[in-house]
Each structure stands twice: as structure tokens, then as C-alpha cells.
């Protein structure tokens, strides 16, 4: 280790020199930085032992990283939604404790020992499964995004909510462990005239949706774990349906029954809600798939640029209910000039994708946008492109390009440049 180029000390010296070169004048020596020259409290005292936190929790200095709601959005929090803090996350996996919640009758606290899953209707053999029965079926691990159909819904008529947690936070992306639904349906034996399924939840709303049998037999899962641990109560414990790429209200939580039928049921959640009202007064129905979408998470209104001009990292997420995201473009000037972002991390089907764009900020105002391309060739539209087809009466399926304005102080706000 005598060679200074290969020794640990030489390596550290080289790293420090490189860091100084990147930071430039902003890294000018501060001769008496107490963070360096003085012992900090955590350096002088023993900390908690291994049993102090039997279920790990985030640092006290990350206490602000939480789901948040908008009080005036709904009449009652029991039938409401809160939002994932996308601006505080990186990579593609959403921690279980930060996955947004959407409830129609509050959180059902279900005893797994007393929970049953029934399959009935147009089947050869109606079945009832206990949780232990389900554990005997083959299982798979899949990473998928779950997005509420109303994500970004407040933005149809123009910029409304100031922060990507609120404009885009009705989404999360996790690894599900579950049983392919086709295995359970095959066990029951779907009759030849069985063309639809109707999953039902065990909560007080008895949430139901109609799903074509082709989708049920394709990639749906009956999931009991997310990110390696049991589902949280707010995410459907002990078992929920996973419907990859399709709107979140179809992912029935606290799954208790699956009925097989020969036609859709036209229940409440697919007639009075989760339809798209057009300008001519006609509503689009059964608009299941979530189109390609993206958002810049940093800088954004809740995460301004905190440094002066110079090297700056822009990052965000993109996803598509029809495949993967091979490319994301970003613009710093509201769409006049587009540049390709750098994709980083795994690229899973119907999953979030992380992108970065590094640039030298000159301290002037920015108009930041991102534009996703999915593996089918679909390109994320502007909001005006959507309005030209669907008007402004809709609530659901807004995948228009989002704009953040960043001023000279690095502060960002939600604006519209369409």
C-alpha cells in the first residue's frame, strides 16, 4: 500500500480533490466549521441497543416524509384519499408506510384466521379458501405501479395543487407476492360462458368491479405481501387483487369473493363513478388502462433548488399501464427544446421507471416538463392534446404533461404551459 495512488489515504485524497473540483468555488474552505471541529452529541454517548426498535422506523430527521391529504377534497376522511410523498423518494420502490391510501369505507381490520375467499358463479366447482389454503398455491413476485384513476384529476381545468405529492401522489410502486389468479380460477373451473369476473371486498363498502376474464387469466395476482412483508391493513390485509396497469379502484382490497359471470355487472363504481364525461355529455366507460405518464419530482414545489447556480440534478418517475418506459424527454424551457433524460434502475413491465437529467443551472427561471415514451410507441400528450379530445369535464385518466416554474431563488410552483 506504499503507492499513494493505490493506498487508502491516496484514494481519499484523490476523492476529496475531485469533490472540490466539482463543487468549485462553493466548496471554499470554512476554517472553523463546528460540524467538523467539534464533537457532536452522537459521537460521545452510547445509542439504543438492538431491541429498542423491534420494528424499524425512519430517522427522527425524516419525520416530515409522510403521506398527506387535502382536507377539502372529500366530505369525510373515511371515504377519501391521501398522497405518496413522491418528491422525497428515489429509485422506483415505494416504502410500505408511504404508499397512498384510497378508502371507500375506511380501513377494514380483518382477522386472517376468520377471512375467507370464495369463488362462485359460472364455475364447475364453487370454492372457499382459507388463508392457509391460499398459501399452498404457487406464488410469484412482480413489481407493479398502482395508480388511482383520479390521479392529477384536479388539474384538468388548469394548475390547482402546488406540489407533486398532491398532483401526482395517488400512486405507488411495490413488489407484490401473490398467486396468479388463473390458478384459482382453474381450480374452480370457469364455464365456457364465463366471460367476466366480479371481485368483491370485505370492507363496509363491499367494493366491486367488473373485469374481463382475459385480464383475469393473464397477469392478475391474488397478493398477500408487498415489498416482502404482509400487506398493511390500509393496503388490503390479508389479501387483495392486483390488476397490473389498470386503474387502482379495480385492485380490490380485503378480497373476499370472486364471482364469474357472462357479462359486466354495471355496479356503482363503474357507472356513477370511474367514467369519463366528455364535452358532448356522453361518458366513456371501461377505460381501464393507465396511459403513459411522468412527473419531475425534484425540483418541484415541495423540493426547491437549495443551492446557487451550477451543477443540478433533476429527477422524476415515469410509468405506463401498457408496458415499459424506454425513454423520457425533459425540457428546461417549457417545451421549446427537449433533451433525453438518463434512465436508471430496473425496467419492469407496468412499473415505475426512474429518470435523471444533470445540467448546469445558470440561476435563471426554468419551465420544467417531462415527456414519457412507452414501449408501444405511445408518447405522453400535453394537457391541450387531451382537452381537444375529451374536454374539461373529466376527472379521471389525466396523463397530460406537468409543468413546474422555477424562479431565480430556486422556488418552484405549479403552472401550465400546454
N, C-alpha and C positions, 0 to 999 in steps of 0.2 A: 504493500500500500504506500510505497515511498513516492510513487509518481503522483504529483499534485493533480494531474488531470484525471486520475482514476481513484484517488483517495476520497474518503467521505468528506473530509474538510475541503478538498479541492472542488468536489461536486457542489457542496453547499455554497462555496464562494462563487462558483460559476452561475448557480441558480439565482443568487442574490444580485449578481451583476446583470443577468438577463432581466430580472424583475425590475431593476432600476431603469434599464433601457426602455422597457415597455411603458412604465409609468411616467418616465420623463421628468419634467420639472415639478410635477405634483408630488414626487417622492423625495423632494428636498429634505435633507436631514433636519429633524427636530431634536435639538441637543438634550432635551430633558423631558421626553415622553414618559409620563408616570406608568403607562401600561407596560413599558419595558424596564424602567429603572427601579420601580417599586414592587415589592411582593404583594400579590393580590390575595384576598382572604382565602380563596380556594386552594392556594399554594401552601397554606400554613396549618390547615386543620384537616382531620380525617373526615371523610364523607360517609354517607349512609352505606350500610352493608348490603349484601346481595338479597336479603329478604325484605328490605324496606319497600320495594316496589314489585310485588309479585306479578302484577300485570303492568308492563312498561307504559310510561306516559311521556309525552313530549317535554322538552325543557321548559322551565318557567318563563324563559325569554321568548318562547314561541306561543305564548298563551293567546295571542291575537289571531292565530291561524285557526279559524273555526268556521263552521257553517253559519250563515246568516240568513235572515228572512227579511221581507219587506212587509211591514205591518199592515199597510193599507191595500195590499194586493188581493187579499181574500177576507171574507167576513169572519172567519173563525180559524184559528191555527190547527184545529183537529182535521179540517179538510183544507190543507194548504201545502206549501212548498217552501223549502229553504235551499240554499245555493252553495255549491262547492267553491272554495277559495282558489280558483284556477291560477290567480296571479301569484300565489305563494308556493306553487308546486313546480316540479321539474320532472324530466323523464315522462313516462306515459302511465304509470300505475298510480291510481288514487288510493291513499290510505283509507282503510275501512271507516275510521272515525270521521272522515271528511266527505264521504260520499253523500251527495244531496239527497234529501228526503222529499217524497211526494205521497201524501196520505189522503184517503177519501173518508176515513172514519177513525183516524188516529192509529197509533201503534198497537197491534194485537200482540199480547204477551201469551204465547202459545206453549203449552206443556208438550214437549215432543213425545212423551210416553202416551199421551192421550190424543195425539194427532193421527189422522188417517188420510190417505189419498185414495179416492175412488175413481175408477174408470167405468163408465156406463154408456148407455145409448146404443148406437148401431155397432155393437161388438158381439162376437161369438160367445164370450165368457166375461160377464161383468166381474171386476176385481176390486178388492180393497187391500191396500198396502199399509203396513205399519212402517215406521222409520227404520226399524231393524230389517224388515223385508227389503226396503229400498237399498240398504247397504250391501245386499248380496248381488246386485246387478253390476255389470262392468261400468266403469266411470271414466270420464275424460276431463282434461284440463284445457280450458280455452280462455283467451284474453279477448274481451269484447267491450265496446263502449255501450252505455245505456243513456239515451238522451230523451228527455221529455219532449213531446211534440210541441209544447208551448215554449220551449227554449228560444229566447230572443223575440218572443211574441209581442212584447210591449214596444218593439222598435219598428213595427210595420209603418206607422204614420210619421216616423222621424225619430231622432235621438231622444231618449227618455231617461234611462237609468245610467248613472255615472259610475261605471266600474264593470270589468268583465266578469266579476263574480255574479253580478246581477243581470247582465245582458246575455251571458253565455253559461252560467254556472249550474244550469239544470242538466248536468251531465257528469258521469264518472266513467272510469275505465279500470276494470279489475280482472283478475284471473278467477274464473269460476271453475269449481269442481262439481261435476254432476253426471247424471245418467242421460244418455241420448234418449229423447222422448220416444223415438221409434221403437226402442227395445220394449218399453212398457206397453205401447200400443200393439206391438206384435204379440206380446204375451196375452193381451185380451182378444186379439184377432179382429181387426177392423173389417166390417162387412163391405161388399163391393159398392154399395150405395153410400158409404161413409165418406163424405167429401169435405166436412168441416169439423173442427173441434171447438168446444167452448170451455176454456179453463175458468175455474171459479175460486176466489179467495175465501179464506176463513175469517176475515175481519168483518166488522159490523156492516160494511157497505156491500158485502158479497160481490166484489168487483168481478165483472165478466167481460170477455171479448170474444169475437168470432175470429178463428184463424183457419186458413185453408189447410187441408190435410197435406198438401205438397210441402208446405213450410214445416209443418209438424214433423214430417218424416225426413226432412232434410237436415237441419242443423240445430233444432231446438234442444235445450237441455232442461232436465229437472235438477236444479242445483241445490246443494246443501252447504257448500263452503264458498268463500270468496277470499282471495289472497291467502289461502292456506288454512284459514280458521273458519269456524262456524259462522254462518250468516248472522249479522246483528239483527235484533228484533225489528228495527226500523227498515231493514232490507229484506224482511220476509221470513225470518227464522220460524220454523226449522227448515222449510223448503219453499223454493219459488221456481217460477218458469223463466227461462232465458230464451228470448226470441231475437237472435242476432240481427243487427242492422235495422230493426223495425222499431216504431215509436214505443216509448217506455211504458205507456199505460197497458200495453199488451203483455208485459212481463209480470204476470200475476203473482203477487206476494202471498205468503201463507197458503200456498196452493193446497186445496182440499178435494177438488173434483175436476175431472175432465170428461165432458160429455161429447160423444161422437154423433154427428147429425148429417143430414143430406143437404142442408142449406144454412146460410148465416142466420143468426138469431135476431139481429137488429135491436140489440139491447140499448139501454140508456147511454152507455159510454161510446156508442158508435152511431148514434142518431142525434141526440140533443147536444152532444159534445164530441170533440175529436173529429169534426168535419171541417171543411174549408169553404167558407162562404165567399162566393165570387161576386163581382160587381153586378152581374145580371140577376142576382138573387138565388141562383142555383148553388147548392153546396156540393163540393167534391166529397166523395165518401171512399172509405177503404184506401186511404193514402198512407200505406203502412211504412214504406221505406224512407229512411232519413237520408236526404241528399248530401253530397259532399259539402263540407263547411270547414271554416278555420277561424281562428282569432289570435291576435297578438296578445299575449298575457303580460308581457313586460318589455318595454314600458307600457303602462296603461294607467287609468285614473287612480287606482289604489297603489300602484307601484311606480312613482315618478322616477325620472333620472336624477340621482342624488349627487352625481359628480359633475365637474365642469366639462367643457368640451374636450374631445379626444376619443380614445378607443371606447366603444359602446357595444354591448351585446343585446340584440333583440331576440326574443324567443316567443314561441307560441305552440299551439296544437292544431292539428287538422284530423278529420275523420270522414268516413263515408260508409253508408249502410249498404253499399253495393260492391265493396272491395277494399283495396289498399289505396294509399296516397303516395304515389311515386314522386310527386313534385309539388312544391309550394312556391309561389312568387310573392315577393314583398315590394312595396313601394314606399318611399320616404316623402313623396311629393303629391299624394292624393291621386295617383294613377297615371301621371304623365310619363314616368319611367318605371319599368318593372325590372327586378333582378331576381334570379333564382336563389332561394334560400338553401341552407345546408340541412339535409335530413340526417337525424341522428337517433340511433336506437333501433330496436326490432320493428319490423313491418309486418303486422298481423292483419289478416282479413277482418274487416269490420271492427277495427280497433283504432284508438288514438295513435297519431304519429307526432313526434316532436321535431320541430324545426328551429334553426338558429340563423341569424344573419348578423355578422360582425361588421361594423363600419366606424369611421371616424366622424363623430358629431362635431359640426363646426359651431355649435351654440345657437344656430338659427332655428326658427319654428319648423316643425315637422308635421306632415299629414300621413300617418302610418296606416297601411292596409296590408292584408294578406289575402291570397287567392289560391285555393286548393284545386289540384287536378287529381281525379281519381283514376283507378286502373281501367275503367270502362271508357275513358276519354272525356268524361263529363268535366266541365270547368265551372267552378263556383261563380254564380252570377252577381251582378250588382243589385242593389235594392230596387232600382228603377226597372231593371230587367224583369224582376219578379212582379212588380206592380203592373207592368204592361200586360201581363198575362192574367194575374189574379186579383188586381185591385188592392184596396186597403182595408177591406172588411174582415180579413182573415186574422186568426190568432196563431195558427199552427204552421209548422214547416217553413219558418223563415230562416233560410240559409244564405241571406244576402251578405255581401262584403261589409265588414265593420271598419269604421274609421276612428282613429284617435288623433286629436290635435295636441301636439306637444309644444309648449311655449319656450321662450328663451331661458326660463328658470327650470326647465325640465318637467314642469307640471303638465299632466295630461287630462283631457276631458273628452267625453263622448260627443262627436259631431257627425254630420252626414255629408259625404261627398259621393254622389251617385252618378 
